[in-house]
Amino acid sequence: MTEEGQSSLNTELASVSLEEDEVNLLGMDLLERLEPEDLSELRKHFFKVVSKKHRLKYRAQSGGRGNNYSGLPLTKQDFLRAVDKVLGNTLYSLSAAKLFSTLDVTKEGVIWWEEFLDHVIDRIGQRNQKDDCQPLDKAIIIHDVPHCKAQNEPNLLTLALKHVTPPAYRCLSIVTSYMTVYSLYRDGNDCSIPQREMVMRVVPIETETSFCYAIISKFGRTGVYDGHLQLLETYQILLREGEGRVKSTWVSDAVHLPDAGALAVVCSDRSLRVYDCSGLSHAPLCHVMGTKNVPQCLEYCPGDTSLLFLGDDKGDITTMRFHQPRVSLFRKKHPDKLDKYYWVVGTSLSLELENQGEWVTLNVNHAVHSEAVRRISYCADSETVVSCSQDANTAVVVRHVTGRKSPYVFKVARGVRCFHMDRTLRLLVTGSNDCLVRLWNPVVTNRPVVCLYGHKMAVEDVLIMRHANSVISCARDGVLKVWDITDQVCLQTLPLNLASLSTPGKTVEFGSRALYPGPRTATYQDEPSDSCYTTTNTFASRDDPGTVWARRRMLVACCNQVASLGVHGVGVAPTSPPLPPPSREHHAAVPSPWRAAEARGALTPDRSPRESV
């Protein structure tokens, strides 16, 4: 057989296998789709008002079984038409046909309402039997994030009246002054008025002996929290040069660099900022400015040669290889002030990074996607990079980091907002704006294994909980759903009930991610690690992505609040406390001018005292 013929045969076999899987799964999807009011409408088709003559005729056609049931039987065609009419579409015709075949055990070609209802009750009973092993606890703890909330926010009308002279207390003058002050407040020119900011990123910072979270808001407010989400330290990432006018700049993403003991933050002003996060007090290390495009997302893999991936708004993916991350990420330019590097393509300034081959090398893969890269993940064992965007033709791309192999390209009509891949399970899960959660075979790109229906708004984040054989998805309306990977059914639906979700007129905002792992506990039971992001480096945590989700708690961040949920079926004692935060006695080794600036209250100054002279 020719190579082309063999390839065609493999494609056909894969298609047939997927079609069989879909037929088996869609019958369950129909039962998940039917609401109580749908069942009431469907019942009317079994109890239509007909003449006594027709009723006797229908019962005679069904043999002796008709004496045991009420109402009228439905043939296969009648049942399919009834389902289509109740649901208002024909999407579930295939599942209805499969369900009819399952119920028609006597092969008489008809089913009764009681048979259908018994099957629904049996399905509910099976689901209730799984309640004891549901992955998530129904009790949700809501935490306010104090460093993101406005503290003692002044009344704007009172503030406006302070700027109005006594003779001007007329209605028009008051309104004019009020709007002027409100404009200053909104634009951020009055620094004395704090603003409420959404959580852009929750970064777990952990070592073998300590754990804490760095929670970063959209405009740079950063709080360091312990495993119980108690605030320990705060500081401000200044997103502007000097003391000039505030720019429209915000944080795009952040990631922990464990082997370097650092926190990397990318911002909309085309910059990369690196902070020392080895202690509770974070100090700036360097500032890379002038990237070609606006960075949107980050991914980091520690190792002897560590990799930092940046996805940008033009669909490019930049790979930064750090050759001595334990010593320094870049060549130190000044021993006593903040190092600044310029990443400006086509100018002599770009040589600052290009000539640092001993420390870092850069590689840019252009046009991986046609739109902005929303998320990146790296699989160390296969040296592949997985990325997604909302471009329909390159929704998900799985490519070799060196480009030696042809990439796998997944196409989704409205693109992909989020994904999670587990190579051990050979499973790729995606979430999209069309409210669907899709399960894929990572090497079969032509169609998903199954589409999971149930969300009513766009899917913001997804994750695979391998220990529970489940997938968790979070939608924009704050509804979490837990799906069984084997049966492809919804096991749980949990509304978060956050204050921001119930406030009329408030825009619900999620950061770069919505779902985060809980704190690492003091006693931990080892589990098989996920091959996606596995390294032999001693700085890499034992809790790789396959096991970080097997902790006793997980977090969901939305607007300026964080929800904490208990996770069941985890091999950790319920009384095991989280690891303690880093010691306050450990301070970052920063030059003395920075300590002087910190004493003045500028915890993260944008320029050093010497540079400003």
C-alpha positions as CSV (number, residue, x, y, z in Angstrom):
1,M,0.0,0.0,0.0
2,T,1.3,3.5,-0.9
3,E,2.2,5.9,1.8
4,E,-0.7,8.2,0.7
5,G,-3.2,5.3,0.8
6,Q,-2.0,4.2,4.3
7,S,-2.5,7.8,5.5
8,S,-6.0,7.9,4.0
9,L,-6.9,4.6,5.7
10,N,-5.6,5.8,9.1
11,T,-7.7,9.0,8.8
12,E,-10.8,6.9,7.9
13,L,-10.3,4.6,10.8
14,A,-9.8,7.4,13.2
15,S,-13.0,9.1,11.9
16,V,-15.0,5.9,12.3
17,S,-13.7,5.4,15.9
18,L,-14.6,9.0,16.8
19,E,-18.0,8.6,15.3
20,E,-18.7,5.5,17.4
21,D,-17.5,7.4,20.5
22,E,-19.7,10.3,19.7
23,V,-22.8,8.1,19.3
24,N,-22.1,6.5,22.7
25,L,-21.7,9.9,24.4
26,L,-24.5,11.9,22.8
27,G,-27.1,9.8,24.5
28,M,-25.8,10.9,27.8
29,D,-25.6,14.5,26.6
30,L,-29.4,14.5,25.9
31,L,-30.2,13.5,29.4
32,E,-27.8,16.2,30.7
33,R,-29.5,18.7,28.4
34,L,-33.1,18.1,29.5
35,E,-34.4,20.4,32.1
36,P,-37.5,19.8,34.3
37,E,-39.6,22.0,32.1
38,D,-38.3,20.0,29.0
39,L,-39.5,16.8,30.6
40,S,-42.9,18.3,31.2
41,E,-43.2,19.3,27.6
42,L,-41.9,15.9,26.4
43,R,-44.5,14.1,28.6
44,K,-47.3,15.9,26.7
45,H,-46.3,14.0,23.6
46,F,-46.9,10.7,25.4
47,F,-50.3,11.8,26.7
48,K,-51.9,13.4,23.6
49,V,-55.7,13.6,23.5
50,V,-56.9,11.1,21.0
51,S,-60.1,9.2,20.4
52,K,-60.7,5.9,22.2
53,K,-60.5,4.0,18.8
54,H,-57.0,5.3,18.2
55,R,-55.9,4.7,21.8
56,L,-57.0,1.0,21.5
57,K,-55.2,0.8,18.2
58,Y,-51.9,2.1,19.7
59,R,-52.2,-0.3,22.6
60,A,-52.9,-3.3,20.3
61,Q,-49.7,-2.5,18.3
62,S,-47.6,-2.7,21.5
63,G,-48.9,-6.2,22.5
64,G,-49.5,-6.9,26.1
65,R,-47.1,-4.3,27.4
66,G,-49.6,-1.6,26.9
67,N,-51.7,-2.8,29.8
68,N,-48.8,-2.0,32.2
69,Y,-48.3,1.7,31.1
70,S,-50.5,4.8,30.8
71,G,-50.7,7.2,28.0
72,L,-49.6,6.4,24.4
73,P,-46.4,4.8,23.0
74,L,-44.2,6.7,20.6
75,T,-42.5,5.2,17.6
76,K,-38.9,6.1,16.9
77,Q,-39.8,8.9,14.4
78,D,-42.4,10.3,16.8
79,F,-39.9,10.3,19.6
80,L,-37.3,12.1,17.5
81,R,-39.8,14.7,16.4
82,A,-40.9,15.2,20.0
83,V,-37.3,15.8,21.2
84,D,-36.5,18.2,18.3
85,K,-39.7,20.2,19.1
86,V,-39.0,20.4,22.8
87,L,-35.4,21.4,22.4
88,G,-36.0,23.7,19.4
89,N,-33.3,22.2,17.2
90,T,-32.1,18.9,15.7
91,L,-28.7,18.8,17.5
92,Y,-29.8,15.9,19.7
93,S,-31.5,13.7,17.0
94,L,-28.6,11.3,17.0
95,S,-28.6,11.0,20.8
96,A,-32.3,10.6,20.8
97,A,-32.1,7.7,18.3
98,K,-29.4,6.1,20.4
99,L,-31.5,6.5,23.6
100,F,-34.6,5.1,21.8
101,S,-32.6,1.9,20.8
102,T,-31.5,1.5,24.4
103,L,-35.1,1.8,25.8
104,D,-36.7,-0.4,23.1
105,V,-35.4,-3.7,24.6
106,T,-38.2,-5.8,23.2
107,K,-37.6,-4.4,19.6
108,E,-41.3,-3.6,19.2
109,G,-40.5,-0.2,17.7
110,V,-42.2,1.8,20.5
111,I,-41.4,3.2,23.9
112,W,-43.6,4.4,26.8
113,W,-43.4,7.4,29.1
114,E,-42.8,5.2,32.1
115,E,-39.8,3.5,30.4
116,F,-38.3,6.8,29.5
117,L,-38.9,8.2,33.0
118,D,-37.4,5.1,34.7
119,H,-34.3,5.5,32.6
120,V,-34.0,9.2,33.7
121,I,-34.4,8.2,37.4
122,D,-31.8,5.5,37.0
123,R,-29.4,8.0,35.6
124,I,-30.0,10.4,38.5
125,G,-29.5,7.6,40.9
126,Q,-26.1,6.7,39.3
127,R,-25.1,10.3,39.5
128,N,-26.1,10.5,43.2
129,Q,-24.0,7.4,43.9
130,K,-21.0,9.5,42.7
131,D,-21.8,12.4,45.0
132,D,-19.7,10.8,47.8
133,C,-16.6,11.0,45.6
134,Q,-17.3,14.3,43.9
135,P,-14.0,16.1,43.4
136,L,-15.0,19.5,44.9
137,D,-16.5,20.5,48.2
138,K,-19.7,22.4,47.9
139,A,-18.7,24.7,50.7
140,I,-16.9,27.7,49.1
141,I,-14.9,30.2,51.1
142,I,-14.8,33.7,49.6
143,H,-11.7,35.8,50.4
144,D,-11.5,39.6,49.8
145,V,-8.1,40.7,48.5
146,P,-7.5,43.8,50.6
147,H,-4.5,45.1,48.7
148,C,-6.8,45.3,45.6
149,K,-9.7,47.0,47.3
150,A,-10.1,50.8,47.8
151,Q,-9.4,51.7,51.4
152,N,-11.5,54.5,52.9
153,E,-12.6,55.7,49.5
154,P,-13.7,59.4,49.9
155,N,-17.1,60.6,48.8
156,L,-16.6,62.3,45.5
157,L,-19.3,64.9,46.0
158,T,-17.6,66.0,49.3
159,L,-14.3,66.1,47.5
160,A,-15.8,68.2,44.8
161,L,-17.2,70.8,47.2
162,K,-13.8,71.4,48.6
163,H,-12.8,72.7,45.2
164,V,-15.8,75.1,44.9
165,T,-15.8,78.6,46.4
166,P,-18.8,79.6,48.7
167,P,-20.5,81.8,46.1
168,A,-20.5,79.1,43.6
169,Y,-22.8,76.6,45.4
170,R,-25.2,76.6,42.6
171,C,-26.4,73.4,41.1
172,L,-24.5,73.8,37.8
173,S,-21.2,74.7,39.5
174,I,-21.5,71.7,41.8
175,V,-22.2,69.3,39.0
176,T,-19.4,70.7,37.0
177,S,-16.9,70.4,39.8
178,Y,-18.1,67.0,40.7
179,M,-17.6,65.7,37.1
180,T,-14.1,67.4,37.0
181,V,-13.0,65.6,40.2
182,Y,-14.6,62.3,39.0
183,S,-12.6,62.6,35.8
184,L,-9.4,63.1,37.8
185,Y,-10.3,60.1,40.0
186,R,-11.1,57.9,37.0
187,D,-7.9,58.8,35.1
188,G,-5.7,58.2,38.1
189,N,-4.2,61.6,38.3
190,D,-5.2,62.1,41.9
191,C,-3.0,59.5,43.6
192,S,-4.7,60.1,47.0
193,I,-7.8,58.3,45.8
194,P,-7.4,54.5,45.7
195,Q,-9.2,52.4,43.0
196,R,-10.6,49.0,43.0
197,E,-8.5,46.7,40.8
198,M,-9.1,43.2,39.5
199,V,-6.8,40.3,40.2
200,M,-4.7,39.8,37.0
201,R,-2.6,36.9,38.2
202,V,-2.1,34.7,41.3
203,V,1.5,33.3,41.3
204,P,2.3,30.5,43.7
205,I,5.8,30.9,45.0
206,E,7.1,27.7,46.6
207,T,10.2,26.0,47.6
208,E,10.8,22.7,49.5
209,T,10.4,24.6,52.8
210,S,8.1,27.6,52.2
211,F,5.0,28.7,50.3
212,C,3.3,31.9,49.6
213,Y,1.2,33.6,46.9
214,A,2.0,36.8,45.0
215,I,-1.4,38.3,43.9
216,I,-0.9,40.9,41.3
217,S,-3.7,43.4,40.3
218,K,-4.2,44.8,36.8
219,F,-2.4,48.0,37.5
220,G,0.5,46.6,39.5
221,R,-0.6,46.4,43.1
222,T,1.0,43.3,44.5
223,G,0.2,41.5,47.8
224,V,2.2,38.6,49.3
225,Y,-0.2,36.1,51.0
226,D,0.4,33.0,53.0
227,G,-1.3,29.6,52.3
228,H,-4.4,30.7,54.3
229,L,-4.6,33.9,52.1
230,Q,-3.6,36.2,55.0
231,L,-1.9,39.4,53.7
232,L,1.7,39.6,54.7
233,E,3.3,42.3,52.5
234,T,2.3,44.8,49.8
235,Y,4.1,46.8,47.2
236,Q,3.4,48.6,43.9
237,I,4.8,47.8,40.5
238,L,5.2,51.3,39.1
239,L,4.0,51.2,35.5
240,R,5.4,54.5,34.4
241,E,8.6,56.5,33.9
242,G,9.3,59.1,36.5
243,E,6.6,61.3,37.9
244,G,4.8,62.2,34.6
245,R,1.3,61.5,33.5
246,V,-0.1,58.1,34.1
247,K,0.0,55.9,31.0
248,S,-2.5,53.4,30.0
249,T,-0.4,50.5,31.1
250,W,-1.4,47.3,32.9
251,V,0.0,43.9,33.8
252,S,-0.5,41.2,31.2
253,D,0.9,38.1,33.0
254,A,3.4,36.9,35.6
255,V,5.2,33.7,36.4
256,H,7.5,32.3,39.1
257,L,11.1,31.4,38.1
258,P,12.0,28.9,40.9
259,D,15.6,28.3,40.0
260,A,16.3,32.0,39.8
261,G,14.3,32.9,42.9
262,A,12.6,35.5,40.8
263,L,9.2,36.8,39.6
264,A,8.8,37.8,36.0
265,V,6.1,40.3,35.0
266,V,5.1,41.4,31.5
267,C,3.2,44.6,30.9
268,S,1.3,46.3,28.1
269,D,4.1,48.9,27.6
270,R,6.1,46.1,25.9
271,S,8.3,45.5,28.9
272,L,9.5,42.6,31.1
273,R,10.2,43.2,34.7
274,V,12.0,40.8,37.0
275,Y,11.8,40.9,40.8
276,D,13.7,39.0,43.5
277,C,11.0,37.0,45.4
278,S,13.2,34.9,47.6
279,G,11.8,36.6,50.7
280,L,8.6,38.3,51.7
281,S,10.0,41.7,50.5
282,H,10.3,41.6,46.7
283,A,13.0,43.8,45.1
284,P,13.4,44.8,41.4
285,L,16.3,43.1,39.6
286,C,16.1,44.3,36.0
287,H,13.8,45.9,33.5
288,V,13.7,44.8,29.8
289,M,12.1,47.5,27.6
290,G,11.0,47.8,24.0
291,T,9.9,44.3,23.0
292,K,8.7,44.2,19.4
293,N,5.1,43.4,20.3
294,V,3.0,43.5,23.4
295,P,3.6,40.3,25.6
296,Q,0.3,38.6,26.5
297,C,1.3,35.4,28.4
298,L,4.3,33.7,30.0
299,E,5.4,30.1,30.6
300,Y,8.6,29.0,32.4
301,C,10.4,25.7,32.6
302,P,13.4,25.5,35.0
303,G,16.4,23.3,34.3
304,D,20.1,23.5,33.7
305,T,19.2,25.7,30.7
306,S,15.8,27.3,31.7
307,L,13.3,28.4,29.2
308,L,11.0,31.4,29.3
309,F,8.3,31.7,26.6
310,L,6.5,34.9,25.8
311,G,3.4,35.0,23.6
312,D,2.5,38.4,22.2
313,D,-0.4,40.2,20.6
314,K,0.7,39.5,17.0
315,G,0.8,35.7,17.4
316,D,4.6,35.4,17.8
317,I,6.2,33.2,20.5
318,T,9.6,34.2,21.8
319,T,11.9,31.7,23.6
320,M,14.4,33.0,26.0
321,R,17.1,30.4,27.0
322,F,18.8,31.3,30.3
323,H,22.1,29.5,30.6
324,Q,23.0,30.4,34.2
325,P,19.6,31.1,35.9
326,R,21.0,30.2,39.4
327,V,23.6,32.9,39.0
328,S,21.9,35.6,37.0
329,L,19.4,35.8,34.1
330,F,21.3,38.6,32.3
331,R,24.8,40.1,32.5
332,K,24.9,42.6,35.3
333,K,25.6,46.1,34.0
334,H,25.7,48.0,37.3
335,P,26.4,46.6,40.8
336,D,24.5,49.3,42.6
337,K,21.4,50.2,40.5
338,L,18.7,48.7,38.5
339,D,19.8,47.1,35.3
340,K,17.8,48.2,32.2
341,Y,18.0,46.4,28.9
342,Y,16.6,47.6,25.6
343,W,14.9,45.1,23.2
344,V,14.6,47.3,20.2
345,V,14.8,45.4,16.9
346,G,16.8,47.1,14.1
347,T,18.8,49.4,16.4
348,S,22.1,49.2,18.2
349,L,20.3,49.0,21.5
350,S,19.1,45.4,20.6
351,L,22.7,44.3,20.9
352,E,22.4,44.6,24.7
353,L,20.5,41.2,24.6
354,E,21.9,39.7,21.4
355,N,25.5,39.9,22.7
356,Q,24.7,38.1,26.0
357,G,25.0,34.6,24.6
358,E,26.8,33.5,27.7
359,W,23.7,34.4,29.8
360,V,20.7,34.4,27.5
361,T,19.8,33.6,23.9
362,L,16.7,34.6,22.0
363,N,14.6,32.9,19.4
364,V,11.4,34.2,17.8
365,N,8.8,32.1,16.0
366,H,6.8,34.4,13.9
367,A,3.1,34.1,13.1
368,V,2.5,30.9,15.1
369,H,-1.1,32.3,15.4
370,S,-2.8,35.0,13.4
371,E,-4.2,36.7,16.5
372,A,-2.9,37.3,20.1
373,V,-1.5,34.3,22.0
374,R,-3.7,33.7,25.0
375,R,-1.9,30.9,26.8
376,I,1.3,28.8,26.5
377,S,2.3,25.5,28.0
378,Y,5.6,23.6,27.6
379,C,6.0,19.8,27.7
380,A,9.6,19.0,28.6
381,D,9.6,15.3,27.8
382,S,8.7,15.9,24.1
383,E,10.1,19.4,23.9
384,T,6.8,20.7,22.5
385,V,5.1,24.0,23.1
386,V,1.3,24.2,23.2
387,S,-0.3,27.6,22.6
388,C,-3.8,28.8,21.8
389,S,-5.5,31.9,20.4
390,Q,-8.9,33.0,19.2
391,D,-7.9,32.6,15.6
392,A,-10.2,30.0,14.1
393,N,-7.5,28.5,11.8
394,T,-4.9,28.2,14.5
395,A,-7.0,27.8,17.6
396,V,-4.4,25.4,19.2
397,V,-0.9,24.7,17.9
398,V,1.3,22.0,19.2
399,R,4.8,22.4,17.8
400,H,8.4,21.2,18.5
401,V,10.4,23.9,20.3
402,T,13.2,23.5,17.7
403,G,10.8,23.3,14.7
404,R,12.2,20.0,13.6
405,K,8.8,18.4,13.3
406,S,5.5,19.4,11.7
407,P,3.1,21.1,14.2
408,Y,-0.3,19.8,15.1
409,V,-2.9,22.6,14.3
410,F,-6.4,22.4,15.8
411,K,-9.1,24.5,14.2
412,V,-12.2,25.7,16.1
413,A,-14.8,28.1,14.6
414,R,-14.5,30.8,17.3
415,G,-11.0,30.0,18.5
416,V,-9.9,28.8,22.0
417,R,-9.6,30.9,25.1
418,C,-7.9,28.4,27.4
419,F,-6.6,24.8,27.4
420,H,-4.9,22.2,29.5
421,M,-3.1,19.1,28.3
422,D,-2.1,16.0,30.1
423,R,0.3,13.8,28.2
424,T,-0.1,10.9,30.6
425,L,-3.8,10.7,29.9
426,R,-3.2,11.7,26.2
427,L,-5.9,14.4,26.7
428,L,-6.2,18.0,25.5
429,V,-9.1,20.0,26.9
430,T,-10.1,23.4,25.5
431,G,-12.6,26.1,26.4
432,S,-14.1,28.6,23.9
433,N,-16.4,31.6,23.5
434,D,-19.1,29.3,22.2
435,C,-19.6,28.0,25.8
436,L,-18.3,24.5,24.9
437,V,-15.6,22.4,26.6
438,R,-14.0,20.1,24.1
439,L,-11.9,17.0,24.7
440,W,-9.3,16.2,22.1
441,N,-6.8,13.4,21.3
442,P,-3.6,15.5,21.1
443,V,-2.6,14.0,17.8
444,V,-6.0,13.9,16.1
445,T,-6.7,17.5,14.9
446,N,-9.7,17.0,12.6
447,R,-12.4,16.8,15.3
448,P,-12.7,16.6,19.1
449,V,-13.5,13.3,20.8
450,V,-16.5,15.0,22.4
451,C,-18.1,18.4,23.0
452,L,-19.4,19.0,26.5
453,Y,-22.5,21.2,26.7
454,G,-23.8,23.0,29.8
455,H,-22.2,26.4,30.2
456,K,-24.2,29.4,29.3
457,M,-21.3,31.9,28.9
458,A,-17.8,31.8,27.5
459,V,-15.4,29.3,29.2
460,E,-12.6,31.3,30.9
461,D,-10.4,28.4,32.2
462,V,-10.2,24.6,32.2
463,L,-8.0,22.1,34.0
464,I,-7.5,18.3,34.2
465,M,-7.7,16.7,37.7
466,R,-5.9,13.5,37.0
467,H,-6.4,12.0,40.4
468,A,-10.1,12.4,40.2
469,N,-10.4,11.5,36.5
470,S,-12.2,14.8,36.0
471,V,-12.1,18.1,34.1
472,I,-13.1,21.4,35.7
473,S,-14.3,24.3,33.7
474,C,-15.0,27.9,34.8
475,A,-17.4,30.1,32.8
476,R,-17.6,33.9,32.7
477,D,-20.7,33.9,34.8
478,G,-18.8,32.3,37.7
479,V,-20.2,28.8,37.3
480,L,-17.8,25.8,37.8
481,K,-18.6,22.5,36.2
482,V,-16.9,19.2,36.9
483,W,-17.0,16.6,34.1
484,D,-16.2,12.9,34.3
485,I,-13.5,12.1,31.7
486,T,-14.6,8.5,31.2
487,D,-18.4,9.0,31.0
488,Q,-18.3,12.6,29.7
489,V,-21.1,13.7,32.0
490,C,-21.4,16.6,34.4
491,L,-20.8,15.5,37.9
492,Q,-21.1,18.9,39.7
493,T,-22.2,22.4,39.0
494,L,-21.0,25.0,41.5
495,P,-21.9,28.7,41.3
496,L,-19.3,30.9,43.0
497,N,-21.8,33.5,44.2
498,L,-19.1,36.2,44.4
499,A,-20.2,39.7,45.2
500,S,-18.9,41.0,41.9
501,L,-21.1,38.5,40.0
502,S,-24.3,39.7,41.6
503,T,-23.7,43.5,41.4
504,P,-26.0,45.0,38.8
505,G,-24.1,46.8,36.0
506,K,-20.7,45.6,37.2
507,T,-18.4,44.2,34.5
508,V,-17.2,40.7,35.5
509,E,-13.4,40.5,34.8
510,F,-11.1,37.5,34.9
511,G,-7.3,37.8,34.7
512,S,-4.9,35.8,32.6
513,R,-6.2,32.7,34.4
514,A,-9.1,31.8,36.6
515,L,-8.1,28.5,38.3
516,Y,-5.1,28.1,40.5
517,P,-3.7,25.3,42.7
518,G,-4.0,25.5,46.5
519,P,-1.1,25.8,48.9
520,R,1.5,23.1,49.2
521,T,1.2,21.3,52.6
522,A,3.9,20.4,55.1
523,T,3.3,16.6,54.5
524,Y,2.9,15.5,51.0
525,Q,2.2,12.2,49.4
526,D,4.1,11.8,46.2
527,E,2.1,10.9,43.0
528,P,3.2,10.3,39.4
529,S,4.3,13.6,37.9
530,D,2.9,15.0,34.7
531,S,5.2,14.6,31.7
532,C,4.1,18.0,30.6
533,Y,6.7,20.3,32.5
534,T,8.7,17.5,34.0
535,T,12.4,18.2,34.6
536,T,15.3,16.7,36.4
537,N,16.3,20.0,38.0
538,T,16.3,20.0,41.8
539,F,14.7,23.4,41.8
540,A,11.6,22.1,40.0
541,S,8.9,21.3,42.5
542,R,7.7,17.8,43.1
543,D,4.3,19.2,42.6
544,D,4.3,19.3,38.8
545,P,1.1,20.1,37.0
546,G,-0.1,16.5,37.3
547,T,0.0,16.7,41.1
548,V,-0.5,20.4,42.0
549,W,-4.1,19.9,41.3
550,A,-4.2,17.0,43.8
551,R,-3.9,19.3,46.7
552,R,-6.5,19.8,49.4
553,R,-7.7,23.1,48.0
554,M,-7.9,25.1,44.8
555,L,-8.5,28.8,44.1
556,V,-10.7,30.7,41.7
557,A,-9.9,34.4,41.1
558,C,-12.5,36.8,39.7
559,C,-12.5,40.6,39.8
560,N,-11.0,41.5,43.2
561,Q,-12.0,38.3,45.1
562,V,-10.6,34.8,45.4
563,A,-12.7,31.7,46.1
564,S,-11.2,28.7,47.9
565,L,-12.7,25.3,47.3
566,G,-11.9,22.0,49.0
567,V,-10.7,19.1,46.8
568,H,-11.8,15.5,47.7
569,G,-9.9,12.3,47.1
570,V,-6.5,13.7,47.8
571,G,-3.8,11.6,49.6
572,V,-3.1,14.4,52.1
573,A,-4.3,14.4,55.7
574,P,-7.0,17.0,56.3
575,T,-5.0,18.4,59.2
576,S,-1.8,19.0,57.2
577,P,-1.1,22.7,57.4
578,P,0.3,24.7,54.4
579,L,4.0,25.3,54.3
580,P,5.0,28.5,56.1
581,P,5.8,31.6,54.1
582,P,9.4,32.7,53.6
583,S,11.2,34.2,56.7
584,R,10.9,37.9,57.2
585,E,14.6,37.9,58.2
586,H,15.6,36.9,54.7
587,H,16.0,40.0,52.6
588,A,16.9,40.3,48.9
589,A,20.5,41.3,48.3
590,V,19.8,44.6,46.7
591,P,22.2,47.6,46.4
592,S,22.2,50.3,49.1
593,P,20.5,53.0,47.0
594,W,17.5,50.8,46.6
595,R,17.2,50.4,50.4
596,A,17.4,54.2,50.7
597,A,14.5,54.5,48.2
598,E,12.5,51.9,50.1
599,A,12.9,53.9,53.2
600,R,11.4,56.9,51.4
601,G,8.3,54.7,50.6
602,A,9.0,53.9,47.0
603,L,9.3,50.1,47.2
604,T,9.8,49.6,43.5
605,P,11.3,52.8,42.1
606,D,11.5,52.9,38.3
607,R,15.0,54.5,38.4
608,S,17.8,54.5,40.9
609,P,19.1,57.6,42.7
610,R,22.3,57.7,40.7
611,E,20.4,57.3,37.4
612,S,18.1,60.2,38.1
613,V,21.0,62.6,38.8
